[in-house]
Amino acid sequence: MKFRIDRDALADAVAWTARSLPTRPTVPVLAGLMVESTDGGIALSGFDYETSARSTVDADVADEGRALVSGRLLADICKSLPGRPVDVSVDGTKVSVVCGSSRFSLQTMPVEDYPQLPAMPTASGTVSSDDFATAVAQAVAAAGRDDVLQLLTGVRIELEGSRISLLATDRFRASLRELTWFPESPDASATAVVPAKTLSDIAKSFTAGGELTMAVATGDQGPGLIGFEGSTASGTRRTTTRMLEGEFPKVRQLFAANALTVAYVDRQELIDAVRRVSLVAERNTPVRLTFSDGQVLLESGSGDDAQAQETLEARVDGDDIVVGFNPTFLLEGLQVMTEPAVHLSFTQASRPATLAGVQELGGEPNTSFRYLIMPMRLPG
């Protein structure tokens, strides 16, 4: 194996491929990055039996071959190289990396012990990579973080015709994000539950613009696998990951409740006010919100403890309502919205409230993203 490649292209591809390598692999070779050179360029691969990543990059190849080296070490080396062409070659059991006057020699791992990467499922359709990254960032806000309830640490992806729905819940809140895409078949229909952290990392890594191809395995393709593929200026990137198994909670129906009270508040003002009044909130205690004519009163703390309150201008349609929310959960939902104001709808104080972004007070809410949050019991 021997090739010459642009330093930035190599560093970018190595960093992307090595990002998902395990820090504590069950077997040493899983910490390795497979480097393969062919007529068309080079391919870099990583796999931990759950998530695979493969990046192809244009390069001037003198000799074909492959080698397995420490992925994180190679990433650190490539990141530190000067801005000159990089020469990579294999010499016995060593991989030589030369860039200008910088020279590195890396010990190789046994190639024959490295697992074979899973095949990419057949493409299901394409979506704007930037739109998908935004949608995933909003959906994962409600995903669980307790590995004991592993299924709730995932995001349910529903593909139905030209629409993608992303749902997540940790039992105390839920999110629903919908966006359009371009399916391979107009009657496309598939579902997948993907670990939220993995999905978030994948979506962020494909934000260079352009289209992202999504592929959900069905039937004899090997159920339980979902893949993503996108193009870069110097090659392509593809990744696969295993789906989570189990019956995901039916949270969609919770978003259909008819509201008895609706409130509109400036989103950034509400974020800032919640942050301030929650400074005196004890752990696992709510921030109290009282919605009445023309305002919302935020309060926290009680009795002999520290207390805080703040009043914001609001438009309130319907009956007055008093409700308590976990301030962290409330902030995490508000922070992933992009509109200047927020629309809050309530059925009753003991039932979940639904939040959606809105361009102006009194305007129509943007229902492409909705965030549902359960109230907390108020003291007294």
C-alpha positions as a Markdown table, in Angstrom:
| # | Residue | x | y | z |
|---|---|---|---|---|
| 1 | Met | 0.0 | 0.0 | 0.0 |
| 2 | Lys | 1.4 | 3.3 | -1.0 |
| 3 | Phe | -0.4 | 6.6 | -1.8 |
| 4 | Arg | -0.2 | 10.4 | -1.7 |
| 5 | Ile | -3.1 | 12.5 | -0.5 |
| 6 | Asp | -4.1 | 16.1 | 0.4 |
| 7 | Arg | -3.5 | 16.7 | 4.1 |
| 8 | Asp | -6.9 | 18.3 | 4.8 |
| 9 | Ala | -8.8 | 15.7 | 2.9 |
| 10 | Leu | -7.0 | 12.9 | 4.8 |
| 11 | Ala | -7.4 | 14.6 | 8.2 |
| 12 | Asp | -11.1 | 15.2 | 7.6 |
| 13 | Ala | -11.9 | 11.7 | 6.5 |
| 14 | Val | -9.9 | 10.0 | 9.3 |
| 15 | Ala | -11.5 | 12.2 | 11.9 |
| 16 | Trp | -15.0 | 11.4 | 10.6 |
| 17 | Thr | -14.4 | 7.7 | 10.4 |
| 18 | Ala | -12.7 | 7.4 | 13.8 |
| 19 | Arg | -15.3 | 9.4 | 15.6 |
| 20 | Ser | -17.4 | 6.4 | 16.5 |
| 21 | Leu | -14.5 | 4.0 | 17.5 |
| 22 | Pro | -14.9 | 2.6 | 21.0 |
| 23 | Thr | -12.6 | 4.1 | 23.7 |
| 24 | Arg | -12.7 | 0.8 | 25.5 |
| 25 | Pro | -13.0 | -1.9 | 22.8 |
| 26 | Thr | -14.0 | -5.4 | 23.8 |
| 27 | Val | -11.2 | -6.7 | 21.5 |
| 28 | Pro | -8.1 | -4.6 | 20.5 |
| 29 | Val | -8.8 | -4.7 | 16.7 |
| 30 | Leu | -12.0 | -2.7 | 17.2 |
| 31 | Ala | -9.9 | 0.3 | 18.1 |
| 32 | Gly | -8.3 | 0.1 | 14.6 |
| 33 | Leu | -9.0 | 2.0 | 11.4 |
| 34 | Met | -8.8 | 0.0 | 8.2 |
| 35 | Val | -7.0 | 1.9 | 5.5 |
| 36 | Glu | -7.4 | 0.5 | 1.9 |
| 37 | Ser | -5.9 | 1.8 | -1.3 |
| 38 | Thr | -7.4 | 1.0 | -4.7 |
| 39 | Asp | -7.3 | 2.4 | -8.2 |
| 40 | Gly | -10.0 | 5.0 | -7.4 |
| 41 | Gly | -8.4 | 6.3 | -4.1 |
| 42 | Ile | -8.5 | 5.2 | -0.5 |
| 43 | Ala | -11.2 | 3.9 | 1.8 |
| 44 | Leu | -11.2 | 4.3 | 5.6 |
| 45 | Ser | -13.4 | 2.0 | 7.7 |
| 46 | Gly | -14.3 | 1.6 | 11.3 |
| 47 | Phe | -16.7 | -0.9 | 13.0 |
| 48 | Asp | -17.6 | -1.8 | 16.6 |
| 49 | Tyr | -20.3 | -4.4 | 15.8 |
| 50 | Glu | -23.0 | -1.8 | 16.4 |
| 51 | Thr | -22.1 | 1.2 | 14.2 |
| 52 | Ser | -19.9 | 1.1 | 11.0 |
| 53 | Ala | -18.4 | 4.0 | 9.2 |
| 54 | Arg | -16.7 | 4.1 | 5.8 |
| 55 | Ser | -15.2 | 7.1 | 4.0 |
| 56 | Thr | -13.7 | 7.1 | 0.5 |
| 57 | Val | -11.3 | 9.9 | -0.6 |
| 58 | Asp | -9.5 | 10.7 | -3.8 |
| 59 | Ala | -5.8 | 10.0 | -3.7 |
| 60 | Asp | -2.8 | 9.3 | -6.0 |
| 61 | Val | -2.4 | 5.5 | -5.5 |
| 62 | Ala | 1.0 | 3.9 | -6.4 |
| 63 | Asp | 0.4 | 0.5 | -4.8 |
| 64 | Glu | -2.9 | -1.1 | -3.7 |
| 65 | Gly | -3.2 | -2.8 | -0.3 |
| 66 | Arg | -4.6 | -2.4 | 3.2 |
| 67 | Ala | -3.5 | -1.9 | 6.7 |
| 68 | Leu | -5.1 | -1.7 | 10.2 |
| 69 | Val | -3.8 | 0.9 | 12.5 |
| 70 | Ser | -4.9 | 2.7 | 15.7 |
| 71 | Gly | -7.8 | 5.0 | 14.6 |
| 72 | Arg | -7.5 | 7.6 | 17.3 |
| 73 | Leu | -3.7 | 7.8 | 17.0 |
| 74 | Leu | -3.9 | 8.2 | 13.2 |
| 75 | Ala | -6.6 | 10.9 | 13.7 |
| 76 | Asp | -4.4 | 12.9 | 16.2 |
| 77 | Ile | -1.4 | 12.6 | 13.8 |
| 78 | Cys | -3.3 | 13.7 | 10.7 |
| 79 | Lys | -4.8 | 16.7 | 12.6 |
| 80 | Ser | -1.3 | 17.9 | 13.6 |
| 81 | Leu | 0.4 | 17.6 | 10.2 |
| 82 | Pro | 1.5 | 20.7 | 8.3 |
| 83 | Gly | -0.5 | 21.8 | 5.2 |
| 84 | Arg | 1.4 | 19.7 | 2.7 |
| 85 | Pro | 0.7 | 16.5 | 0.7 |
| 86 | Val | 0.9 | 13.3 | 2.8 |
| 87 | Asp | 2.7 | 10.1 | 1.7 |
| 88 | Val | 1.4 | 6.9 | 3.3 |
| 89 | Ser | 3.0 | 3.5 | 2.8 |
| 90 | Val | 3.4 | 0.1 | 4.4 |
| 91 | Asp | 6.8 | -1.2 | 5.3 |
| 92 | Gly | 6.6 | -4.7 | 6.8 |
| 93 | Thr | 4.5 | -4.4 | 10.0 |
| 94 | Lys | 4.6 | -0.6 | 10.1 |
| 95 | Val | 2.7 | 2.2 | 8.4 |
| 96 | Ser | 4.8 | 5.2 | 7.5 |
| 97 | Val | 3.2 | 8.7 | 7.4 |
| 98 | Val | 5.3 | 11.4 | 5.9 |
| 99 | Cys | 4.4 | 15.1 | 5.5 |
| 100 | Gly | 7.1 | 17.5 | 4.8 |
| 101 | Ser | 9.8 | 17.0 | 7.4 |
| 102 | Ser | 7.3 | 15.2 | 9.7 |
| 103 | Arg | 7.6 | 11.4 | 9.8 |
| 104 | Phe | 5.6 | 8.9 | 11.8 |
| 105 | Ser | 5.7 | 5.1 | 12.0 |
| 106 | Leu | 2.6 | 3.3 | 13.3 |
| 107 | Gln | 2.4 | -0.4 | 14.3 |
| 108 | Thr | -0.2 | -2.3 | 12.3 |
| 109 | Met | -2.8 | -4.7 | 13.8 |
| 110 | Pro | -3.7 | -8.1 | 12.2 |
| 111 | Val | -6.0 | -7.4 | 9.3 |
| 112 | Glu | -7.4 | -10.9 | 9.3 |
| 113 | Asp | -8.9 | -10.4 | 12.8 |
| 114 | Tyr | -10.9 | -7.4 | 11.7 |
| 115 | Pro | -14.7 | -8.0 | 11.3 |
| 116 | Gln | -16.4 | -7.5 | 8.0 |
| 117 | Leu | -18.5 | -4.3 | 7.7 |
| 118 | Pro | -22.2 | -4.9 | 7.2 |
| 119 | Ala | -23.5 | -4.2 | 3.7 |
| 120 | Met | -25.4 | -0.9 | 3.2 |
| 121 | Pro | -29.2 | -1.6 | 2.9 |
| 122 | Thr | -31.0 | -0.6 | -0.3 |
| 123 | Ala | -31.6 | 3.1 | -0.5 |
| 124 | Ser | -35.1 | 4.2 | 0.8 |
| 125 | Gly | -34.9 | 7.9 | -0.3 |
| 126 | Thr | -33.0 | 11.2 | 0.1 |
| 127 | Val | -33.4 | 14.2 | 2.4 |
| 128 | Ser | -31.7 | 17.5 | 2.7 |
| 129 | Ser | -28.7 | 16.9 | 5.1 |
| 130 | Asp | -29.1 | 20.3 | 6.8 |
| 131 | Asp | -32.9 | 19.9 | 7.3 |
| 132 | Phe | -32.4 | 16.4 | 8.7 |
| 133 | Ala | -29.7 | 17.6 | 11.1 |
| 134 | Thr | -32.0 | 20.3 | 12.4 |
| 135 | Ala | -34.9 | 17.9 | 12.8 |
| 136 | Val | -32.8 | 15.3 | 14.7 |
| 137 | Ala | -31.5 | 18.0 | 17.1 |
| 138 | Gln | -35.1 | 18.9 | 17.9 |
| 139 | Ala | -36.3 | 15.4 | 18.3 |
| 140 | Val | -33.6 | 14.1 | 20.5 |
| 141 | Ala | -34.3 | 16.8 | 23.1 |
| 142 | Ala | -37.0 | 14.5 | 24.6 |
| 143 | Ala | -35.1 | 11.2 | 24.3 |
| 144 | Gly | -34.3 | 9.2 | 27.5 |
| 145 | Arg | -30.9 | 9.0 | 29.0 |
| 146 | Asp | -31.4 | 6.0 | 31.3 |
| 147 | Asp | -29.8 | 2.9 | 29.7 |
| 148 | Val | -32.0 | 0.7 | 32.0 |
| 149 | Leu | -34.9 | 1.7 | 29.7 |
| 150 | Gln | -32.9 | 1.3 | 26.5 |
| 151 | Leu | -35.7 | 1.6 | 24.0 |
| 152 | Leu | -36.6 | 5.1 | 25.4 |
| 153 | Thr | -33.0 | 6.2 | 24.6 |
| 154 | Gly | -33.9 | 6.0 | 20.9 |
| 155 | Val | -35.7 | 8.0 | 18.3 |
| 156 | Arg | -38.5 | 6.4 | 16.3 |
| 157 | Ile | -38.2 | 7.2 | 12.6 |
| 158 | Glu | -41.4 | 6.7 | 10.6 |
| 159 | Leu | -41.1 | 6.8 | 6.8 |
| 160 | Glu | -44.5 | 7.2 | 5.2 |
| 161 | Gly | -44.7 | 8.4 | 1.6 |
| 162 | Ser | -43.0 | 11.8 | 1.3 |
| 163 | Arg | -42.9 | 12.4 | 5.0 |
| 164 | Ile | -40.5 | 11.5 | 7.8 |
| 165 | Ser | -41.6 | 11.6 | 11.4 |
| 166 | Leu | -39.2 | 11.6 | 14.3 |
| 167 | Leu | -40.6 | 10.7 | 17.8 |
| 168 | Ala | -38.9 | 10.5 | 21.1 |
| 169 | Thr | -39.9 | 10.3 | 24.8 |
| 170 | Asp | -38.5 | 9.6 | 28.2 |
| 171 | Arg | -42.0 | 9.3 | 29.8 |
| 172 | Phe | -41.9 | 12.8 | 31.2 |
| 173 | Arg | -41.8 | 14.6 | 27.8 |
| 174 | Ala | -42.1 | 13.8 | 24.2 |
| 175 | Ser | -41.2 | 15.3 | 20.8 |
| 176 | Leu | -42.6 | 15.0 | 17.4 |
| 177 | Arg | -40.7 | 16.4 | 14.4 |
| 178 | Glu | -42.0 | 16.0 | 10.8 |
| 179 | Leu | -40.3 | 16.9 | 7.5 |
| 180 | Thr | -40.5 | 16.1 | 3.8 |
| 181 | Trp | -38.1 | 13.9 | 1.9 |
| 182 | Phe | -37.8 | 12.2 | -1.5 |
| 183 | Pro | -38.6 | 8.5 | -1.3 |
| 184 | Glu | -37.4 | 6.0 | -3.9 |
| 185 | Ser | -41.1 | 4.7 | -4.0 |
| 186 | Pro | -44.1 | 7.0 | -3.5 |
| 187 | Asp | -45.7 | 4.5 | -1.2 |
| 188 | Ala | -42.6 | 4.0 | 0.9 |
| 189 | Ser | -43.3 | 2.8 | 4.5 |
| 190 | Ala | -40.8 | 1.8 | 7.1 |
| 191 | Thr | -40.0 | 2.3 | 10.8 |
| 192 | Ala | -36.8 | 2.2 | 12.8 |
| 193 | Val | -35.8 | 3.1 | 16.4 |
| 194 | Val | -32.3 | 4.4 | 16.4 |
| 195 | Pro | -30.2 | 5.3 | 19.5 |
| 196 | Ala | -30.6 | 9.0 | 20.0 |
| 197 | Lys | -26.9 | 9.7 | 20.6 |
| 198 | Thr | -25.9 | 7.7 | 17.5 |
| 199 | Leu | -28.5 | 9.4 | 15.4 |
| 200 | Ser | -27.5 | 12.8 | 16.6 |
| 201 | Asp | -23.8 | 12.2 | 15.9 |
| 202 | Ile | -24.6 | 10.9 | 12.4 |
| 203 | Ala | -26.9 | 13.8 | 11.5 |
| 204 | Lys | -24.3 | 16.4 | 12.7 |
| 205 | Ser | -21.5 | 14.7 | 10.6 |
| 206 | Phe | -23.5 | 15.1 | 7.4 |
| 207 | Thr | -24.1 | 18.8 | 7.5 |
| 208 | Ala | -21.9 | 19.8 | 4.6 |
| 209 | Gly | -25.0 | 20.5 | 2.5 |
| 210 | Gly | -26.5 | 18.5 | -0.3 |
| 211 | Glu | -28.5 | 15.3 | 0.0 |
| 212 | Leu | -28.4 | 12.5 | 2.5 |
| 213 | Thr | -29.4 | 9.1 | 1.5 |
| 214 | Met | -31.3 | 7.0 | 4.1 |
| 215 | Ala | -31.6 | 3.2 | 3.8 |
| 216 | Val | -33.7 | 1.1 | 6.1 |
| 217 | Ala | -33.1 | -2.7 | 5.9 |
| 218 | Thr | -36.2 | -4.8 | 5.3 |
| 219 | Gly | -36.9 | -8.4 | 4.7 |
| 220 | Asp | -33.8 | -10.4 | 3.6 |
| 221 | Gln | -31.6 | -7.3 | 3.7 |
| 222 | Gly | -31.1 | -8.0 | 7.3 |
| 223 | Pro | -33.7 | -6.4 | 9.6 |
| 224 | Gly | -32.4 | -4.2 | 12.3 |
| 225 | Leu | -30.0 | -2.1 | 10.3 |
| 226 | Ile | -30.3 | 1.5 | 9.1 |
| 227 | Gly | -27.8 | 3.3 | 6.9 |
| 228 | Phe | -26.9 | 6.8 | 5.8 |
| 229 | Glu | -24.8 | 8.0 | 2.9 |
| 230 | Gly | -23.6 | 11.4 | 1.7 |
| 231 | Ser | -21.1 | 13.0 | -0.6 |
| 232 | Thr | -18.2 | 15.3 | 0.2 |
| 233 | Ala | -15.9 | 17.4 | -2.0 |
| 234 | Ser | -13.4 | 14.6 | -2.2 |
| 235 | Gly | -15.4 | 11.4 | -1.8 |
| 236 | Thr | -18.3 | 9.8 | -0.1 |
| 237 | Arg | -19.3 | 8.8 | 3.5 |
| 238 | Arg | -21.6 | 6.0 | 4.6 |
| 239 | Thr | -22.5 | 4.7 | 8.0 |
| 240 | Thr | -24.8 | 2.0 | 9.4 |
| 241 | Thr | -26.1 | 1.3 | 12.8 |
| 242 | Arg | -28.2 | -1.3 | 14.5 |
| 243 | Met | -31.8 | -0.4 | 15.4 |
| 244 | Leu | -33.2 | -0.8 | 18.9 |
| 245 | Glu | -35.8 | -3.6 | 19.3 |
| 246 | Gly | -39.1 | -3.4 | 21.1 |
| 247 | Glu | -42.5 | -1.7 | 21.0 |
| 248 | Phe | -42.0 | 2.0 | 21.1 |
| 249 | Pro | -44.6 | 3.9 | 23.2 |
| 250 | Lys | -47.6 | 5.3 | 21.3 |
| 251 | Val | -46.9 | 9.0 | 22.0 |
| 252 | Arg | -48.3 | 10.5 | 18.8 |
| 253 | Gln | -51.8 | 10.4 | 20.0 |
| 254 | Leu | -50.9 | 12.7 | 23.0 |
| 255 | Phe | -50.4 | 15.6 | 20.6 |
| 256 | Ala | -54.0 | 15.5 | 19.4 |
| 257 | Ala | -55.6 | 16.8 | 22.6 |
| 258 | Asn | -57.9 | 19.8 | 22.2 |
| 259 | Ala | -56.6 | 22.8 | 24.2 |
| 260 | Leu | -58.8 | 24.8 | 26.6 |
| 261 | Thr | -56.1 | 27.4 | 27.3 |
| 262 | Val | -53.5 | 28.8 | 24.8 |
| 263 | Ala | -50.7 | 31.1 | 25.7 |
| 264 | Tyr | -48.1 | 33.0 | 23.5 |
| 265 | Val | -44.8 | 34.2 | 25.0 |
| 266 | Asp | -41.6 | 35.6 | 23.6 |
| 267 | Arg | -39.3 | 32.5 | 23.5 |
| 268 | Gln | -36.0 | 34.1 | 24.5 |
| 269 | Glu | -37.6 | 36.1 | 27.3 |
| 270 | Leu | -39.2 | 32.9 | 28.6 |
| 271 | Ile | -35.8 | 31.0 | 28.4 |
| 272 | Asp | -34.0 | 33.8 | 30.3 |
| 273 | Ala | -36.8 | 34.1 | 33.0 |
| 274 | Val | -36.9 | 30.3 | 33.6 |
| 275 | Arg | -33.1 | 30.3 | 34.0 |
| 276 | Arg | -33.2 | 33.1 | 36.5 |
| 277 | Val | -36.1 | 31.8 | 38.7 |
| 278 | Ser | -34.8 | 28.2 | 38.7 |
| 279 | Leu | -31.6 | 29.3 | 40.4 |
| 280 | Val | -33.4 | 29.0 | 43.7 |
| 281 | Ala | -35.2 | 25.8 | 42.8 |
| 282 | Glu | -34.2 | 22.7 | 44.8 |
| 283 | Arg | -33.4 | 19.5 | 42.9 |
| 284 | Asn | -36.4 | 18.0 | 41.3 |
| 285 | Thr | -38.7 | 20.8 | 42.3 |
| 286 | Pro | -40.8 | 22.7 | 39.7 |
| 287 | Val | -41.0 | 26.2 | 38.4 |
| 288 | Arg | -44.5 | 27.5 | 38.9 |
| 289 | Leu | -46.1 | 29.3 | 35.9 |
| 290 | Thr | -49.4 | 31.2 | 36.3 |
| 291 | Phe | -51.0 | 32.2 | 33.0 |
| 292 | Ser | -53.6 | 35.0 | 33.4 |
| 293 | Asp | -54.9 | 37.9 | 31.3 |
| 294 | Gly | -51.9 | 39.5 | 29.5 |
| 295 | Gln | -49.1 | 37.9 | 31.5 |
| 296 | Val | -47.3 | 34.8 | 32.9 |
| 297 | Leu | -45.9 | 34.8 | 36.4 |
| 298 | Leu | -42.9 | 32.5 | 37.1 |
| 299 | Glu | -42.2 | 31.5 | 40.7 |
| 300 | Ser | -39.7 | 29.2 | 42.4 |
| 301 | Gly | -38.9 | 28.3 | 46.0 |
| 302 | Ser | -41.2 | 28.3 | 49.0 |
| 303 | Gly | -41.4 | 28.6 | 52.7 |
| 304 | Asp | -38.1 | 29.7 | 54.5 |
| 305 | Asp | -36.0 | 28.8 | 51.4 |
| 306 | Ala | -34.8 | 31.2 | 48.8 |
| 307 | Gln | -37.6 | 32.4 | 46.5 |
| 308 | Ala | -37.8 | 34.1 | 43.1 |
| 309 | Gln | -40.5 | 35.4 | 40.8 |
| 310 | Glu | -40.7 | 37.2 | 37.5 |
| 311 | Thr | -43.5 | 38.4 | 35.3 |
| 312 | Leu | -43.5 | 38.4 | 31.5 |
| 313 | Glu | -45.9 | 39.8 | 29.0 |
| 314 | Ala | -48.0 | 37.1 | 27.3 |
| 315 | Arg | -51.2 | 36.6 | 25.3 |
| 316 | Val | -53.5 | 34.1 | 27.0 |
| 317 | Asp | -56.6 | 32.8 | 25.3 |
| 318 | Gly | -59.0 | 30.8 | 27.5 |
| 319 | Asp | -59.2 | 30.1 | 31.2 |
| 320 | Asp | -56.4 | 31.1 | 33.6 |
| 321 | Ile | -54.2 | 28.2 | 34.5 |
| 322 | Val | -51.4 | 27.4 | 37.1 |
| 323 | Val | -48.9 | 24.7 | 36.2 |
| 324 | Gly | -45.5 | 23.5 | 37.4 |
| 325 | Phe | -42.7 | 22.3 | 35.1 |
| 326 | Asn | -39.3 | 20.7 | 35.5 |
| 327 | Pro | -37.2 | 23.7 | 34.6 |
| 328 | Thr | -34.5 | 21.6 | 32.8 |
| 329 | Phe | -37.1 | 19.8 | 30.7 |
| 330 | Leu | -38.8 | 23.1 | 29.8 |
| 331 | Leu | -35.6 | 24.8 | 28.8 |
| 332 | Glu | -34.4 | 21.9 | 26.7 |
| 333 | Gly | -37.6 | 22.1 | 24.6 |
| 334 | Leu | -37.5 | 25.8 | 24.3 |
| 335 | Gln | -33.8 | 25.9 | 23.3 |
| 336 | Val | -34.2 | 23.7 | 20.2 |
| 337 | Met | -37.0 | 25.8 | 18.7 |
| 338 | Thr | -36.1 | 28.3 | 16.0 |
| 339 | Glu | -39.1 | 30.7 | 16.1 |
| 340 | Pro | -39.0 | 34.0 | 18.1 |
| 341 | Ala | -42.1 | 33.1 | 20.1 |
| 342 | Val | -43.6 | 30.0 | 21.7 |
| 343 | His | -47.2 | 28.7 | 21.6 |
| 344 | Leu | -48.2 | 26.7 | 24.7 |
| 345 | Ser | -51.5 | 24.8 | 24.7 |
| 346 | Phe | -53.1 | 23.3 | 27.9 |
| 347 | Thr | -56.1 | 21.0 | 28.5 |
| 348 | Gln | -55.8 | 21.1 | 32.3 |
| 349 | Ala | -53.1 | 21.7 | 34.8 |
| 350 | Ser | -52.6 | 18.0 | 35.5 |
| 351 | Arg | -52.3 | 17.0 | 31.8 |
| 352 | Pro | -49.4 | 17.4 | 29.4 |
| 353 | Ala | -48.8 | 20.8 | 27.8 |
| 354 | Thr | -47.7 | 21.1 | 24.1 |
| 355 | Leu | -45.2 | 23.7 | 23.0 |
| 356 | Ala | -44.6 | 24.8 | 19.4 |
| 357 | Gly | -42.8 | 27.7 | 17.8 |
| 358 | Val | -44.6 | 30.7 | 16.4 |
| 359 | Gln | -43.4 | 33.7 | 14.4 |
| 360 | Glu | -45.5 | 36.2 | 16.4 |
| 361 | Leu | -47.8 | 36.4 | 19.4 |
| 362 | Gly | -51.2 | 35.2 | 18.3 |
| 363 | Gly | -49.9 | 33.6 | 15.1 |
| 364 | Glu | -50.3 | 30.1 | 13.8 |
| 365 | Pro | -47.9 | 27.6 | 15.5 |
| 366 | Asn | -45.4 | 25.7 | 13.4 |
| 367 | Thr | -46.7 | 22.2 | 13.9 |
| 368 | Ser | -43.7 | 20.5 | 12.1 |
| 369 | Phe | -42.1 | 20.4 | 15.6 |
| 370 | Arg | -44.0 | 19.9 | 18.8 |
| 371 | Tyr | -42.7 | 19.3 | 22.3 |
| 372 | Leu | -44.9 | 17.8 | 25.0 |
| 373 | Ile | -44.0 | 18.1 | 28.6 |
| 374 | Met | -45.7 | 16.6 | 31.7 |
| 375 | Pro | -46.5 | 18.9 | 34.6 |
| 376 | Met | -45.1 | 18.4 | 38.1 |
| 377 | Arg | -47.1 | 18.4 | 41.3 |
| 378 | Leu | -47.0 | 21.8 | 42.9 |
| 379 | Pro | -46.4 | 22.1 | 46.7 |
| 380 | Gly | -49.6 | 22.5 | 48.6 |
